[in-house]
Amino acid sequence: MLVDTQPATYQHVPASPEVRDQWVNSQLIGVLMDNMGPSLLAAMSTLPLLVYFMAGQTHTIALAVWAVLMLAVLVLRYRLIGIYRLRHDSLEGPQRMAFMQRYQWSWTLIALLWGGPVILSYQQSSQATQFVCGLVVLGQGLLTLTSFSAYLPVFRRYANALILSVFVGLAWGMLLKLNQPDAIQISLVLMGLLLVFWGLLTMAGRRLHEVYRASFELQFSNQELIDSLTLQTRASLRAVATKNRFLASAAHDLRQPVHALSLYADWLATEPEMARDISPRILQSTRAINELFDSLFDLTRIDAGNYKVRLQHVDVQKLFADLSMQFEPVAIGKSLRLRTHARPTTIWSDPVVLRRILGNLVSNALRHTHQGGVLLAMRHREDMLVFEVWDTGVGIAREHQQAIFQEFFRVSQHQGTEDSLGLGLTIVSKLTSLMGYQLALNSVANQGSVFRVMLPEFTQREPLQAQPTSLENNSGF
């Protein structure tokens, strides 16, 4: 199990521009589809009116074909609304984009069909019919502005196709009246007005789209801010809880040796002849207080960013020999065997930090091992170096394997935790994170544990040595 060396650290990462645009576009598609229902209802109510006005004044078969095609497309669009509500309304992002790319041709088709009344009626029917058809087309253009401008690609397709079909209708009517100069003049004026209408419609649609987009971008930013504040609030509450637990545990662990010192001092004052028996106990309590303060100072320096790291070449075999000399008496005192194994290797690290990491792990292993032994070894892998500390101790249950790296945490039912301050593994986790190392733990209750400190390849890259510079005196003196 790879250990989370900083489980209480949470940092909000802003979304990338791609994620932002994807979310905004999906919301714009949602607005487009929400507006599709009213536009469909308007089209369904307008279709019978147009057929009624053009019947008997236009080509019957052409009118029938146009009405059937129009009705079929309207039914298709009603079906698209159902598909969207059923499959895509609850989804966002790529699913909605894929839906639009698949069916956006339907907006182009319906826009082209809306130019049919102009093609069928202009210069071919009564002025009242032409006026009604023109009014309907104008209404469709305005409806386009309010219904489809949320999603700019669809709006452009629809508006361009609608204007093109109407332009074709005006051109066709002009061709039918080439022998009438007044009709040609009127057609040209209407074409000019149509182009002006197209320009204004496009400009207004783009601006309305920008309003929609800015609104959703602001909504996205606000949600990001809320998420960030929520994470920061939770992190602050966790930090306060950790601080309170830290202070309570530190006070508890300090009270015991200080109280013992007070008792020994009173005992020594009343019975001076017992100094030989009391002095070792006073020394033991003093050592416990010093160890606690040293650990607290280390944690404070690491958290404050004041822990100085001095990288240099480290002889692994010499480091293991020093650790073996330091902890061999402890192992002998508990009838345990302490072994080390490493090939001749020189690594790039801070010897003090590395010694503290491995020393804490070995000390922890010896404290919780009552028979068998402890092995300190170094393994070579393709992409990293790995320090391992094996023991045959009490092991750690899975539910405690993350918690043991928290300050002052001790498994109450384990023998050997009575003298533990609960800070050694916390310091190990913070120092490994400081050095860019990874910490892993495998353990089985009542069978033993293995702690691994993994040194990735990038931590072993020595910085380029600065070339010495010399100042040459070229002044001639």
C-alpha positions as MATLAB code, in Angstrom:
seq = 'MLVDTQPATYQHVPASPEVRDQWVNSQLIGVLMDNMGPSLLAAMSTLPLLVYFMAGQTHTIALAVWAVLMLAVLVLRYRLIGIYRLRHDSLEGPQRMAFMQRYQWSWTLIALLWGGPVILSYQQSSQATQFVCGLVVLGQGLLTLTSFSAYLPVFRRYANALILSVFVGLAWGMLLKLNQPDAIQISLVLMGLLLVFWGLLTMAGRRLHEVYRASFELQFSNQELIDSLTLQTRASLRAVATKNRFLASAAHDLRQPVHALSLYADWLATEPEMARDISPRILQSTRAINELFDSLFDLTRIDAGNYKVRLQHVDVQKLFADLSMQFEPVAIGKSLRLRTHARPTTIWSDPVVLRRILGNLVSNALRHTHQGGVLLAMRHREDMLVFEVWDTGVGIAREHQQAIFQEFFRVSQHQGTEDSLGLGLTIVSKLTSLMGYQLALNSVANQGSVFRVMLPEFTQREPLQAQPTSLENNSGF';
ca = [
       0.000    0.000    0.000;
       1.392    3.374   -1.017;
       1.150    5.742    1.912;
      -0.403    9.190    1.577;
       2.333   11.156    3.290;
       0.224   14.319    3.497;
      -3.360   13.113    3.990;
      -4.591   16.425    5.387;
      -3.428   18.569    2.476;
      -6.068   19.605   -0.052;
      -5.521   22.129   -2.817;
      -8.141   23.257   -5.285;
      -6.903   22.945   -8.860;
      -8.620   25.356  -11.274;
     -10.311   23.737  -14.233;
      -8.528   23.936  -17.565;
      -9.897   26.184  -20.335;
     -10.934   23.066  -22.243;
     -13.047   21.839  -19.331;
     -14.574   25.294  -18.890;
     -15.484   25.599  -22.589;
     -16.900   22.096  -22.637;
     -19.159   22.802  -19.668;
     -20.278   26.186  -21.028;
     -21.062   24.704  -24.454;
     -23.114   21.936  -22.884;
     -25.134   24.522  -20.957;
     -25.688   26.551  -24.145;
     -26.928   23.423  -25.884;
     -29.308   22.914  -22.977;
     -30.741   26.417  -23.488;
     -31.080   25.750  -27.226;
     -33.022   22.548  -26.630;
     -35.205   24.202  -23.998;
     -36.180   26.851  -26.569;
     -36.840   24.279  -29.254;
     -40.249   23.357  -27.849;
     -41.830   26.832  -28.184;
     -40.367   27.289  -31.678;
     -41.766   23.921  -32.727;
     -45.198   24.850  -31.378;
     -45.123   28.128  -33.318;
     -44.186   26.304  -36.518;
     -46.961   23.738  -36.091;
     -49.555   26.493  -35.622;
     -48.238   28.526  -38.583;
     -48.134   25.680  -41.121;
     -51.949   25.279  -41.580;
     -52.313   29.058  -41.927;
     -49.774   29.220  -44.735;
     -51.316   26.277  -46.558;
     -54.745   27.921  -46.290;
     -53.547   31.225  -47.753;
     -51.500   29.685  -50.587;
     -54.059   27.047  -51.613;
     -55.455   27.866  -55.048;
     -52.914   30.629  -55.672;
     -49.764   28.534  -56.064;
     -48.819   25.308  -57.771;
     -50.877   22.657  -55.999;
     -48.429   19.770  -56.263;
     -45.493   21.952  -55.184;
     -47.500   23.232  -52.226;
     -48.458   19.687  -51.227;
     -44.847   18.477  -51.453;
     -43.667   21.452  -49.375;
     -46.359   20.885  -46.726;
     -45.550   17.154  -46.451;
     -41.817   17.806  -46.172;
     -42.428   20.520  -43.601;
     -44.664   18.275  -41.533;
     -42.129   15.414  -41.686;
     -39.290   17.663  -40.493;
     -41.426   19.063  -37.685;
     -42.236   15.517  -36.534;
     -38.516   14.708  -36.711;
     -37.707   17.736  -34.570;
     -40.335   16.691  -32.052;
     -38.653   13.288  -31.974;
     -35.252   14.954  -31.420;
     -36.636   16.746  -28.366;
     -37.712   13.380  -26.965;
     -34.312   11.807  -27.663;
     -32.552   14.688  -25.976;
     -34.787   14.636  -22.897;
     -34.419   10.896  -22.539;
     -30.707   10.389  -23.219;
     -28.805   13.660  -22.978;
     -30.632   16.084  -20.689;
     -28.999   14.572  -17.592;
     -25.560   14.435  -19.243;
     -23.073   17.178  -19.980;
     -20.006   17.750  -22.066;
     -19.050   15.361  -24.891;
     -22.444   13.589  -24.968;
     -24.351   16.773  -25.733;
     -21.732   17.895  -28.257;
     -22.002   14.546  -30.034;
     -25.790   14.890  -30.131;
     -25.559   18.314  -31.758;
     -22.979   17.214  -34.315;
     -25.207   14.316  -35.276;
     -28.476   16.244  -35.703;
     -27.534   19.848  -36.471;
     -28.353   19.242  -40.138;
     -32.041   19.257  -39.165;
     -31.856   22.986  -38.330;
     -30.409   23.697  -41.776;
     -33.145   21.654  -43.449;
     -36.029   23.315  -41.604;
     -34.576   26.772  -42.363;
     -34.388   25.959  -46.080;
     -37.979   24.738  -46.033;
     -39.160   27.976  -44.414;
     -38.114   29.760  -47.598;
     -40.602   27.631  -49.522;
     -43.581   29.993  -49.056;
     -41.572   32.857  -50.607;
     -40.500   30.686  -53.548;
     -44.091   29.520  -54.119;
     -45.896   32.817  -53.613;
     -43.652   35.735  -54.564;
     -44.858   37.328  -57.837;
     -47.224   34.354  -58.240;
     -50.071   35.042  -55.810;
     -52.042   37.949  -54.397;
     -50.343   40.702  -52.475;
     -52.120   39.611  -49.296;
     -50.706   36.105  -49.588;
     -47.247   37.468  -50.351;
     -47.516   39.757  -47.339;
     -48.516   36.876  -45.038;
     -45.673   34.692  -46.328;
     -43.158   37.521  -45.878;
     -44.477   38.217  -42.406;
     -44.086   34.564  -41.428;
     -40.526   34.470  -42.749;
     -39.723   37.664  -40.841;
     -41.164   36.088  -37.709;
     -39.022   33.012  -38.223;
     -35.963   35.228  -38.422;
     -36.831   36.943  -35.161;
     -37.669   33.583  -33.591;
     -34.237   32.406  -34.661;
     -32.692   35.271  -32.717;
     -34.435   34.399  -29.465;
     -34.491   30.595  -29.735;
     -31.228   29.554  -31.363;
     -28.667   32.280  -30.571;
     -27.582   30.479  -27.361;
     -25.607   27.972  -29.446;
     -23.813   29.929  -32.160;
     -23.076   27.108  -34.685;
     -26.775   26.185  -34.944;
     -27.845   29.822  -35.079;
     -25.495   30.558  -37.962;
     -26.603   27.485  -39.891;
     -30.272   28.299  -39.391;
     -30.014   32.029  -40.133;
     -27.829   31.577  -43.218;
     -30.044   28.815  -44.641;
     -33.219   30.857  -44.016;
     -31.860   33.993  -45.681;
     -30.487   31.935  -48.596;
     -33.831   30.257  -49.250;
     -35.696   33.587  -49.117;
     -33.090   35.152  -51.427;
     -33.635   32.303  -53.894;
     -37.387   32.911  -53.706;
     -36.958   36.614  -54.481;
     -34.573   35.829  -57.346;
     -37.002   33.278  -58.766;
     -39.872   35.769  -58.657;
     -37.712   38.372  -60.386;
     -36.889   35.905  -63.162;
     -40.591   35.305  -63.692;
     -41.155   39.069  -64.236;
     -38.138   40.026  -66.342;
     -40.430   41.907  -68.742;
     -41.709   44.162  -65.907;
     -39.162   46.795  -64.777;
     -41.218   47.730  -61.724;
     -41.257   44.122  -60.499;
     -37.505   43.830  -61.021;
     -36.931   47.061  -59.099;
     -39.086   45.873  -56.206;
     -37.261   42.540  -56.151;
     -33.874   44.232  -56.020;
     -34.997   46.491  -53.186;
     -36.326   43.494  -51.274;
     -33.038   41.649  -51.833;
     -31.132   44.624  -50.459;
     -33.379   44.825  -47.435;
     -33.006   41.087  -46.958;
     -29.223   41.399  -46.870;
     -29.483   44.245  -44.352;
     -31.859   42.121  -42.266;
     -29.386   39.206  -42.478;
     -26.516   41.411  -41.275;
     -28.518   42.811  -38.363;
     -29.804   39.369  -37.458;
     -26.297   37.907  -37.438;
     -24.871   40.751  -35.370;
     -27.714   40.642  -32.840;
     -27.466   36.848  -32.574;
     -23.733   37.019  -31.920;
     -24.178   39.603  -29.194;
     -26.991   37.676  -27.554;
     -24.821   34.557  -27.692;
     -22.020   36.445  -25.935;
     -24.467   37.380  -23.174;
     -25.452   33.733  -22.755;
     -21.820   32.609  -22.750;
     -20.689   35.278  -20.293;
     -23.516   34.318  -17.959;
     -22.529   30.654  -17.922;
     -18.815   31.441  -17.634;
     -19.614   33.561  -14.586;
     -21.699   30.716  -13.185;
     -18.812   28.296  -13.745;
     -16.349   30.671  -12.035;
     -18.698   31.137   -9.091;
     -19.052   27.390   -8.690;
     -15.276   27.006   -8.810;
     -14.952   29.674   -6.140;
     -17.561   27.927   -3.985;
     -15.743   24.599   -4.384;
     -12.429   26.234   -3.507;
     -13.870   27.916   -0.424;
     -15.520   24.659    0.626;
     -12.225   22.784    0.372;
     -10.387   25.516    2.239;
     -13.015   25.542    4.976;
     -12.802   21.791    5.364;
      -9.001   21.960    5.401;
      -9.132   24.697    8.061;
     -11.481   22.648   10.220;
      -9.210   19.620    9.847;
      -6.194   21.749   10.721;
      -7.903   23.041   13.866;
      -8.911   19.513   14.860;
      -5.377   18.273   14.206;
      -3.894   21.129   16.233;
      -6.222   20.443   19.157;
      -5.439   16.750   19.067;
      -1.745   17.547   18.712;
      -1.701   19.852   21.733;
      -3.787   17.486   23.845;
      -1.571   14.520   23.016;
       1.622   16.507   23.554;
       0.374   17.727   26.935;
      -0.559   14.178   27.887;
       2.832   12.773   26.890;
       4.681   15.582   28.641;
       2.688   15.212   31.841;
       3.872   11.671   32.507;
       7.676   12.223   32.546;
       7.334   15.634   34.222;
       5.142   14.125   36.940;
       7.660   11.309   37.326;
      10.487   13.846   37.671;
       8.525   15.622   40.385;
       8.014   12.395   42.293;
      11.666   11.407   41.967;
      12.773   14.876   43.108;
      10.544   14.667   46.211;
      11.800   11.155   46.882;
      15.427   12.296   46.519;
      14.803   15.248   48.880;
      13.374   13.033   51.587;
      15.744   10.085   51.107;
      19.129   11.315   49.795;
      20.664    7.913   50.376;
      18.509    6.555   47.506;
      20.268    8.751   44.922;
      21.950    5.770   43.255;
      18.568    4.107   42.606;
      16.691    7.286   41.721;
      19.264    8.842   39.353;
      18.702    6.352   36.465;
      14.974    6.961   36.655;
      15.472   10.717   36.600;
      17.773   10.270   33.603;
      15.170    8.122   31.824;
      12.409   10.705   32.366;
      14.691   13.524   31.217;
      15.598   11.557   28.098;
      11.905   11.026   27.334;
      11.206   14.762   27.647;
      14.166   15.629   25.404;
      13.048   13.086   22.812;
       9.537   14.526   22.753;
      10.802   18.097   22.410;
      13.230   17.089   19.648;
      10.404   15.433   17.727;
       8.106   18.406   18.212;
      10.793   20.796   17.015;
      11.427   18.618   13.954;
       7.733   18.599   13.063;
       7.504   22.356   13.532;
      10.523   22.991   11.327;
       9.238   20.687    8.586;
       5.735   22.197    8.594;
       7.160   25.728    8.612;
       9.465   24.948    5.695;
      12.600   25.693    7.727;
      14.095   22.217    7.546;
      17.368   22.604    5.676;
      18.344   19.879    3.242;
      21.981   19.489    2.265;
      22.406   17.025   -0.585;
      25.677   15.173   -0.969;
      27.064   11.748   -1.763;
      26.087    9.128    0.815;
      27.792    5.753    1.203;
      24.923    3.339    1.870;
      27.063    0.630    3.465;
      28.627    3.137    5.879;
      25.171    4.514    6.701;
      23.926    0.992    7.452;
      26.975    0.309    9.623;
      26.316    3.431   11.688;
      22.648    2.512   12.142;
      23.588   -1.041   13.086;
      26.030    0.243   15.704;
      23.357    2.576   17.093;
      20.544    0.035   17.392;
      22.486   -3.208   18.001;
      22.392   -2.764   21.800;
      18.607   -2.343   21.668;
      18.251   -5.515   19.607;
      20.560   -7.485   21.940;
      18.630   -6.239   24.948;
      15.424   -7.719   23.470;
      17.137  -10.899   22.187;
      16.476   -9.872   18.589;
      18.657  -10.129   15.524;
      19.371   -6.927   13.589;
      20.712   -7.490   10.075;
      21.638   -5.169    7.208;
      22.067   -5.896    3.515;
      23.250   -3.564    0.767;
      25.587   -3.649   -2.190;
      28.343   -1.019   -2.342;
      26.355    1.996   -3.476;
      26.714    5.755   -3.331;
      23.526    7.780   -3.575;
      22.676   11.488   -3.787;
      20.801   12.508   -0.650;
      20.953   14.306    2.685;
      22.726   11.925    5.107;
      21.105   13.494    8.184;
      17.577   13.262    6.765;
      18.127    9.763    5.431;
      19.585    8.605    8.742;
      16.585   10.081   10.562;
      14.118    8.333    8.240;
      15.742    4.919    8.418;
      16.586    5.291   12.109;
      12.956    5.991   12.991;
      11.806    3.007   10.952;
      14.361    0.668   12.565;
      13.529    1.998   16.033;
       9.823    1.496   15.364;
      10.457   -2.046   14.120;
      12.538   -2.988   17.174;
       9.957   -1.513   19.546;
       7.134   -3.626   18.130;
       9.091   -6.846   17.604;
       9.397   -9.332   20.482;
      10.892  -12.357   18.728;
      12.717  -12.895   15.476;
      14.504   -9.862   14.120;
      14.698   -6.787   11.929;
      16.267   -6.439    8.487;
      17.449   -3.170    6.955;
      18.128   -3.600    3.240;
      18.526   -1.714   -0.004;
      17.119   -2.964   -3.321;
      17.944   -1.788   -6.834;
      15.081   -1.455   -9.300;
      15.085   -0.233  -12.879;
      13.622    3.184  -12.133;
      14.359    3.687   -8.433;
      16.282    2.684   -5.334;
      14.331    1.188   -2.439;
      15.235    1.068    1.264;
      13.334   -1.652    3.139;
      12.857   -2.275    6.852;
      11.441   -5.733    7.593;
      10.356   -6.987   10.995;
       8.644  -10.042   12.487;
       6.672   -7.993   14.987;
       3.038   -7.533   15.877;
       2.074   -6.140   12.469;
      -0.508   -3.480   11.736;
      -4.156   -4.101   10.947;
      -5.356   -2.675    7.636;
      -7.700   -0.176    9.292;
      -4.716    1.418   11.094;
      -2.220    1.486    8.219;
      -2.925    5.095    7.267;
      -3.618    6.387   10.771;
      -0.214    5.355   12.161;
       1.378    8.241   10.221;
      -0.673   10.815   12.135;
       0.784   12.657   15.097;
       0.604   10.818   18.467;
      -1.337    7.885   17.011;
      -0.651    4.603   18.794;
      -2.437    1.288   18.437;
      -3.616    0.776   21.981;
      -3.710   -3.002   21.934;
      -0.105   -3.349   20.747;
       2.546   -4.203   23.235;
       5.500   -1.875   23.000;
       3.510    1.287   22.376;
       3.622    2.388   25.986;
       6.964    4.174   25.593;
       6.252    5.367   22.070;
       5.511    9.043   21.513;
       3.592    8.393   18.305;
       5.720   10.874   16.337;
       8.397    8.719   14.702;
       6.341    7.615   11.705;
       4.878   11.092   11.338;
       8.381   12.484   10.990;
       9.232    9.717    8.515;
       6.221   10.543    6.327;
       6.970   14.271    6.315;
      10.687   13.835    5.627;
      10.067   11.426    2.739;
       7.638   13.927    1.223;
      10.194   16.714    1.760;
      12.853   14.746   -0.122;
      10.529   13.716   -2.962;
      10.598   10.076   -1.890;
       7.664    7.674   -1.687;
       6.695    5.697    1.394;
       4.949    2.330    1.211;
       3.772   -0.121    3.831;
       2.850   -3.795    3.707;
       1.788   -5.402    6.951;
      -0.160   -8.368    8.284;
      -1.404   -8.357   11.852;
       0.604  -10.706   14.129;
       3.020  -11.564   11.305;
       5.158   -8.502   10.679;
       5.591   -5.442    8.516;
       7.799   -4.009    5.809;
       8.283   -0.277    5.278;
       9.697    0.834    1.927;
      11.286    4.205    1.178;
      11.455    4.556   -2.601;
      13.908    6.997   -4.168;
      12.714    7.823   -7.727;
      15.275    8.289  -10.426;
      14.857   12.078  -10.581;
      15.993   12.412   -6.937;
      19.372   10.942   -7.898;
      20.216   13.521  -10.543;
      23.068   15.629   -9.302;
      22.942   19.317  -10.223;
      25.461   20.508  -12.777;
      28.568   21.734  -11.059;
      29.034   25.445  -11.456;
      32.087   26.177  -13.529;
      34.618   28.281  -11.594;
      34.976   31.706  -13.015;
      38.168   33.759  -13.000;
      38.510   37.478  -13.352;
      41.260   38.425  -15.755;
      42.964   41.737  -15.231;
      43.237   43.280  -18.667;
      44.053   46.773  -17.480;
      47.759   46.282  -18.100;
      48.802   46.900  -14.499;
];
